[in-house]
Amino acid sequence: MDDAKKVILLVDDDAFLLDMYTAKFEEEGFIVHQASNGDAALEVLHSGLQPDAIVFDMVMPGIDGEKLLKALHEERSIRGAKLIALSNQSDPAVMEKSKDLGIDKYIVKAKSIPSEVVSEVRRLLTKG
């Protein structure tokens, strides 16, 4: 896979984590766009960005991960992007509900280091 051409939209209200994951993805050759919440993510998508993957937190002010997923499906604005929840929410019920909403992968932040997250996103993008 040619990572240099893969575009990732990272959505997280924690600026430190957003910057850390951005640095890790860019280090691995991805093109990264940031959004600090679900509202900002929708704005970026409405401006025409077509990411290969959207990596988002589930717990954010305003439009949280669940509402973002619903909006993406209602608007049909994802056009094949892989949807990856990256959250500290490890409640099995929340994880199952997210899967019902059409995510491709649920990653618990506390159980994964950034390089593992990048590897998992790469694997999902390679799978097609």
Secondary structure as UniProt FT lines:
FT   HELIX           3..5
FT   STRAND          7..11
FT   HELIX           15..27
FT   TURN            28..29
FT   STRAND          31..35
FT   HELIX           38..46
FT   TURN            47..48
FT   STRAND          53..56
FT   HELIX           65..75
FT   TURN            79..80
FT   STRAND          82..87
FT   HELIX           92..100
FT   TURN            101..102
FT   STRAND          105..108
FT   HELIX           109..111
FT   HELIX           114..127
//
